[in-house]
Amino acid sequence: MHVGIGRLARSGQSGEIRSMTARIRKLLDDLGETFWLLPALLVLTGVLVALGLIALDRSSVVPRWLLEDWLYDGGATGARTLLGAIASSTIGVAGTVFSITIAALSLAAGQMGPRLLRNFTRDRGNQLTLGAFLGTFSYALVVLRSVRTENEGAFVPHLSLSVGIVLAFACVFTLVYFVGHMAGRINVDTVIELVSEEVGSTIRRLTTNKRQPAPPPNGIWAEAMWVADARRGYLQQLDEHGLASWAAEHNTSVRLLVRPGHYIFPGAPVAVVTPPVEGVEAAIRDATALGSQRVSSADLEFAIRQLVEVAVRALSPGINDPHTAMSVLDRLGAALCDIEPLQLRNGVHLRDNRVVLMVPNLEYDGLLDTMFHMIRQSAASNAAVLIRMLEVLTAVVSCERDQDRMDSLQRHADLIVGDARRNIGTPQDVKDVEKHHARFVVMREAGPLGQFSGHSDGAGPNTSARRSNHSQRSSAG
């Protein structure tokens, strides 16, 4: 059976959800990604503050002692000259700030990949700097239009002019901050650290320390109705709890075939439901939000791919920067160590001990593939990078206790040494890679103390005991 999301659900259906959670999340993410929002708010703030201070100047509530000792006490001609200088200089510097930002974006796109441009456009420091200059410019213009000479009515907003001078000095300090801030932001190590922090925050959102419910047997979906989607785009946000509650209310089970980060093809199946119920197409539409690009807030794989892209570009012949690739590998290893005590969510949602919703999950195997496949393939003939990959895997396996995860780490270590044997022409380099692979095996089999046992394969008589002691110490920690 099949139903299309493109058609409208019947009116009057009971229990149809009206949740806008996914769309609200998408809207908030979109606003967070925009470059113009904070500068626009600062421009509006500058206009409103100017109007408010002008009103205070007109009301004569400013103490005379403050006016004589601290505030601007010049005439209308001098006030106009001063405000004109502030306005012209701030808008000129704002153009310079914008030019520097564009140059930094071009550099980042060429060396670190266009998908990392979002780290510059959403950077609050860049937005604040541009907004400070534009807000001061707007403030100066609004105050300037209120100045009157004696022939025009003799009004000089002393308080507003004094605040304008303070804002001009603040813009000077902001410019100094911006130069240092931008110099740090275009540093590749800084960019790697920022993206790795984003990976860490995504891991904290998408993992759990609770035991996950077991998925139901695939046989229950044999007679299910499949649901197609007429839309197209990347699935950016998914309201899992809202959709699970809807399915529980309608006594049905929904299994999505896509997860955040997947591209939705028009007319392709996106879910199956059993037993079939009316309104499931509207429920799925309300619980999902699509966009033209992937976002990392609900997509761990995309967040990791941003780091991987930096490493792959660094290994390209045009850049040839293996040290950057090694820095990326270090961050990927740290992310895997963060995951060690946690579980990746399996996407199974229960209500009253019944499965009401299943969402495809990113498994540990797939996570490792995303992290290491492209880097390994790009560094197949680079012994230094392959050795660093083995060192990272050795560090990860030293803190990992799950057997299935260690098997996955072993698979990637074997792929690395296999690529080295096929692609590296220097025998000594191949031996170095094999030596680090042997250290990985020892670490997996015998733990940190295995390197002192004298058994390169980790198969000493006390291997099990050493591994047990290692596990106990890790659990106690």
NORCORSUL-V167597 format. One record per residue. N is the residue number from 1. NEAR is the number of other ideal C-beta (glycine too) atoms within 10 Angstrom. D_LAST is the distance of its C-alpha to the last C-alpha in whole Angstrom. Layout:
n = [N & N]
near = [NEAR & NEAR]
d_last = [D_LAST & D_LAST]
//
This chain:
n = [1 & 2 & 3 & 4 & 5 & 6 & 7 & 8 & 9 & 10 & 11 & 12 & 13 & 14 & 15 & 16 & 17 & 18 & 19 & 20 & 21 & 22 & 23 & 24 & 25 & 26 & 27 & 28 & 29 & 30 & 31 & 32 & 33 & 34 & 35 & 36 & 37 & 38 & 39 & 40 & 41 & 42 & 43 & 44 & 45 & 46 & 47 & 48 & 49 & 50 & 51 & 52 & 53 & 54 & 55 & 56 & 57 & 58 & 59 & 60 & 61 & 62 & 63 & 64 & 65 & 66 & 67 & 68 & 69 & 70 & 71 & 72 & 73 & 74 & 75 & 76 & 77 & 78 & 79 & 80 & 81 & 82 & 83 & 84 & 85 & 86 & 87 & 88 & 89 & 90 & 91 & 92 & 93 & 94 & 95 & 96 & 97 & 98 & 99 & 100 & 101 & 102 & 103 & 104 & 105 & 106 & 107 & 108 & 109 & 110 & 111 & 112 & 113 & 114 & 115 & 116 & 117 & 118 & 119 & 120 & 121 & 122 & 123 & 124 & 125 & 126 & 127 & 128 & 129 & 130 & 131 & 132 & 133 & 134 & 135 & 136 & 137 & 138 & 139 & 140 & 141 & 142 & 143 & 144 & 145 & 146 & 147 & 148 & 149 & 150 & 151 & 152 & 153 & 154 & 155 & 156 & 157 & 158 & 159 & 160 & 161 & 162 & 163 & 164 & 165 & 166 & 167 & 168 & 169 & 170 & 171 & 172 & 173 & 174 & 175 & 176 & 177 & 178 & 179 & 180 & 181 & 182 & 183 & 184 & 185 & 186 & 187 & 188 & 189 & 190 & 191 & 192 & 193 & 194 & 195 & 196 & 197 & 198 & 199 & 200 & 201 & 202 & 203 & 204 & 205 & 206 & 207 & 208 & 209 & 210 & 211 & 212 & 213 & 214 & 215 & 216 & 217 & 218 & 219 & 220 & 221 & 222 & 223 & 224 & 225 & 226 & 227 & 228 & 229 & 230 & 231 & 232 & 233 & 234 & 235 & 236 & 237 & 238 & 239 & 240 & 241 & 242 & 243 & 244 & 245 & 246 & 247 & 248 & 249 & 250 & 251 & 252 & 253 & 254 & 255 & 256 & 257 & 258 & 259 & 260 & 261 & 262 & 263 & 264 & 265 & 266 & 267 & 268 & 269 & 270 & 271 & 272 & 273 & 274 & 275 & 276 & 277 & 278 & 279 & 280 & 281 & 282 & 283 & 284 & 285 & 286 & 287 & 288 & 289 & 290 & 291 & 292 & 293 & 294 & 295 & 296 & 297 & 298 & 299 & 300 & 301 & 302 & 303 & 304 & 305 & 306 & 307 & 308 & 309 & 310 & 311 & 312 & 313 & 314 & 315 & 316 & 317 & 318 & 319 & 320 & 321 & 322 & 323 & 324 & 325 & 326 & 327 & 328 & 329 & 330 & 331 & 332 & 333 & 334 & 335 & 336 & 337 & 338 & 339 & 340 & 341 & 342 & 343 & 344 & 345 & 346 & 347 & 348 & 349 & 350 & 351 & 352 & 353 & 354 & 355 & 356 & 357 & 358 & 359 & 360 & 361 & 362 & 363 & 364 & 365 & 366 & 367 & 368 & 369 & 370 & 371 & 372 & 373 & 374 & 375 & 376 & 377 & 378 & 379 & 380 & 381 & 382 & 383 & 384 & 385 & 386 & 387 & 388 & 389 & 390 & 391 & 392 & 393 & 394 & 395 & 396 & 397 & 398 & 399 & 400 & 401 & 402 & 403 & 404 & 405 & 406 & 407 & 408 & 409 & 410 & 411 & 412 & 413 & 414 & 415 & 416 & 417 & 418 & 419 & 420 & 421 & 422 & 423 & 424 & 425 & 426 & 427 & 428 & 429 & 430 & 431 & 432 & 433 & 434 & 435 & 436 & 437 & 438 & 439 & 440 & 441 & 442 & 443 & 444 & 445 & 446 & 447 & 448 & 449 & 450 & 451 & 452 & 453 & 454 & 455 & 456 & 457 & 458 & 459 & 460 & 461 & 462 & 463 & 464 & 465 & 466 & 467 & 468 & 469 & 470 & 471 & 472 & 473 & 474 & 475 & 476 & 477]
near = [11 & 10 & 18 & 12 & 22 & 13 & 10 & 9 & 17 & 10 & 6 & 6 & 13 & 8 & 11 & 17 & 19 & 7 & 16 & 15 & 18 & 24 & 17 & 13 & 18 & 20 & 13 & 12 & 18 & 14 & 11 & 13 & 14 & 14 & 16 & 12 & 15 & 18 & 21 & 15 & 13 & 21 & 20 & 13 & 14 & 24 & 15 & 13 & 18 & 25 & 14 & 11 & 23 & 19 & 13 & 13 & 21 & 12 & 8 & 9 & 9 & 16 & 11 & 8 & 8 & 12 & 16 & 10 & 9 & 12 & 18 & 18 & 13 & 12 & 12 & 17 & 11 & 14 & 24 & 16 & 11 & 20 & 25 & 13 & 12 & 23 & 21 & 12 & 17 & 23 & 16 & 12 & 21 & 21 & 12 & 12 & 21 & 15 & 10 & 17 & 21 & 11 & 12 & 18 & 17 & 11 & 12 & 20 & 14 & 12 & 19 & 23 & 17 & 11 & 18 & 22 & 15 & 16 & 17 & 22 & 14 & 16 & 18 & 11 & 16 & 24 & 21 & 17 & 26 & 24 & 24 & 26 & 27 & 20 & 26 & 27 & 23 & 22 & 29 & 27 & 17 & 21 & 28 & 20 & 11 & 19 & 22 & 15 & 14 & 9 & 7 & 9 & 8 & 11 & 15 & 20 & 26 & 19 & 19 & 29 & 24 & 18 & 18 & 25 & 14 & 10 & 22 & 19 & 9 & 12 & 21 & 11 & 10 & 22 & 16 & 10 & 14 & 22 & 13 & 10 & 16 & 19 & 12 & 12 & 18 & 17 & 10 & 20 & 11 & 13 & 23 & 22 & 13 & 16 & 25 & 21 & 11 & 18 & 24 & 15 & 13 & 20 & 19 & 11 & 13 & 19 & 16 & 13 & 7 & 9 & 7 & 13 & 13 & 10 & 13 & 14 & 8 & 8 & 7 & 13 & 16 & 9 & 11 & 18 & 17 & 17 & 25 & 18 & 25 & 14 & 15 & 13 & 16 & 19 & 25 & 24 & 23 & 22 & 22 & 19 & 13 & 19 & 27 & 22 & 20 & 26 & 24 & 17 & 16 & 22 & 11 & 20 & 23 & 26 & 24 & 24 & 17 & 20 & 17 & 26 & 20 & 16 & 12 & 20 & 14 & 12 & 13 & 14 & 14 & 21 & 26 & 23 & 25 & 16 & 11 & 16 & 18 & 14 & 19 & 23 & 22 & 19 & 31 & 20 & 20 & 22 & 26 & 26 & 25 & 18 & 14 & 8 & 11 & 20 & 22 & 23 & 20 & 24 & 22 & 23 & 21 & 21 & 25 & 24 & 22 & 24 & 25 & 23 & 18 & 25 & 26 & 19 & 20 & 25 & 22 & 11 & 5 & 8 & 16 & 10 & 17 & 17 & 12 & 21 & 25 & 20 & 21 & 27 & 24 & 16 & 22 & 26 & 20 & 16 & 21 & 23 & 15 & 14 & 18 & 15 & 14 & 14 & 14 & 18 & 17 & 17 & 19 & 18 & 22 & 13 & 15 & 6 & 6 & 12 & 19 & 21 & 26 & 21 & 21 & 15 & 15 & 20 & 13 & 18 & 14 & 14 & 21 & 19 & 15 & 19 & 27 & 23 & 13 & 16 & 26 & 19 & 13 & 18 & 27 & 18 & 15 & 22 & 20 & 15 & 24 & 26 & 20 & 23 & 29 & 25 & 17 & 25 & 28 & 20 & 17 & 24 & 23 & 17 & 16 & 23 & 14 & 12 & 8 & 10 & 19 & 16 & 12 & 20 & 23 & 16 & 14 & 21 & 22 & 13 & 16 & 25 & 19 & 14 & 19 & 26 & 11 & 10 & 15 & 19 & 7 & 10 & 8 & 8 & 17 & 18 & 13 & 18 & 22 & 14 & 13 & 22 & 22 & 15 & 19 & 27 & 19 & 24 & 25 & 21 & 20 & 24 & 23 & 14 & 17 & 26 & 14 & 11 & 18 & 7 & 16 & 13 & 12 & 21 & 13 & 18 & 8 & 14 & 19 & 11 & 13 & 19 & 18 & 12 & 14 & 19 & 12 & 10 & 11 & 15 & 9 & 6 & 7]
d_last = [53 & 52 & 52 & 52 & 50 & 53 & 55 & 55 & 54 & 57 & 57 & 57 & 54 & 52 & 48 & 48 & 45 & 46 & 42 & 42 & 38 & 38 & 41 & 40 & 37 & 39 & 41 & 38 & 37 & 40 & 41 & 38 & 39 & 42 & 43 & 46 & 45 & 44 & 47 & 49 & 47 & 48 & 52 & 52 & 51 & 53 & 56 & 55 & 54 & 58 & 60 & 58 & 59 & 62 & 63 & 62 & 64 & 67 & 67 & 67 & 64 & 63 & 64 & 67 & 65 & 62 & 65 & 67 & 64 & 61 & 62 & 64 & 67 & 69 & 72 & 72 & 72 & 70 & 67 & 68 & 68 & 64 & 63 & 64 & 63 & 59 & 60 & 61 & 58 & 55 & 56 & 57 & 54 & 52 & 54 & 52 & 49 & 49 & 51 & 48 & 45 & 48 & 47 & 44 & 44 & 46 & 44 & 41 & 42 & 44 & 41 & 38 & 39 & 41 & 38 & 36 & 39 & 38 & 35 & 38 & 41 & 38 & 37 & 37 & 39 & 41 & 42 & 42 & 45 & 47 & 47 & 48 & 51 & 52 & 52 & 54 & 56 & 57 & 57 & 59 & 62 & 62 & 62 & 65 & 67 & 67 & 69 & 73 & 76 & 78 & 81 & 78 & 77 & 75 & 72 & 69 & 65 & 64 & 61 & 60 & 61 & 59 & 56 & 57 & 57 & 53 & 52 & 54 & 52 & 49 & 50 & 50 & 46 & 45 & 47 & 45 & 42 & 43 & 44 & 40 & 38 & 40 & 40 & 36 & 36 & 38 & 36 & 34 & 31 & 31 & 32 & 29 & 26 & 28 & 28 & 24 & 24 & 26 & 24 & 21 & 22 & 24 & 21 & 19 & 23 & 23 & 20 & 18 & 15 & 18 & 20 & 23 & 26 & 28 & 31 & 35 & 37 & 39 & 42 & 42 & 43 & 46 & 48 & 47 & 48 & 47 & 47 & 48 & 48 & 51 & 49 & 47 & 44 & 41 & 39 & 37 & 36 & 36 & 35 & 34 & 34 & 37 & 38 & 36 & 38 & 41 & 41 & 40 & 43 & 45 & 44 & 43 & 40 & 40 & 38 & 38 & 39 & 38 & 34 & 34 & 35 & 38 & 41 & 44 & 47 & 50 & 51 & 48 & 46 & 43 & 42 & 43 & 44 & 45 & 47 & 49 & 50 & 52 & 50 & 47 & 48 & 48 & 45 & 43 & 45 & 44 & 40 & 40 & 41 & 42 & 43 & 44 & 41 & 37 & 35 & 31 & 30 & 30 & 30 & 27 & 29 & 31 & 29 & 28 & 31 & 32 & 29 & 31 & 34 & 34 & 33 & 36 & 38 & 37 & 38 & 41 & 44 & 45 & 42 & 40 & 37 & 35 & 32 & 32 & 31 & 28 & 27 & 27 & 25 & 22 & 22 & 22 & 19 & 17 & 18 & 17 & 14 & 14 & 15 & 13 & 11 & 14 & 18 & 21 & 24 & 26 & 29 & 30 & 31 & 32 & 35 & 35 & 34 & 36 & 35 & 37 & 36 & 34 & 33 & 32 & 29 & 27 & 26 & 23 & 26 & 28 & 25 & 25 & 29 & 29 & 27 & 28 & 32 & 34 & 32 & 33 & 36 & 37 & 36 & 37 & 39 & 37 & 35 & 33 & 31 & 31 & 29 & 27 & 26 & 25 & 23 & 21 & 21 & 20 & 17 & 16 & 16 & 14 & 11 & 13 & 13 & 16 & 19 & 22 & 20 & 20 & 24 & 24 & 23 & 25 & 28 & 27 & 27 & 30 & 32 & 31 & 33 & 36 & 37 & 36 & 39 & 41 & 41 & 41 & 44 & 43 & 42 & 40 & 38 & 37 & 36 & 33 & 32 & 32 & 30 & 27 & 27 & 27 & 24 & 23 & 24 & 22 & 19 & 19 & 20 & 19 & 16 & 15 & 17 & 20 & 22 & 23 & 24 & 27 & 27 & 28 & 27 & 24 & 26 & 26 & 26 & 23 & 21 & 20 & 18 & 17 & 15 & 14 & 12 & 11 & 10 & 9 & 6 & 5 & 5 & 4 & 0]
//
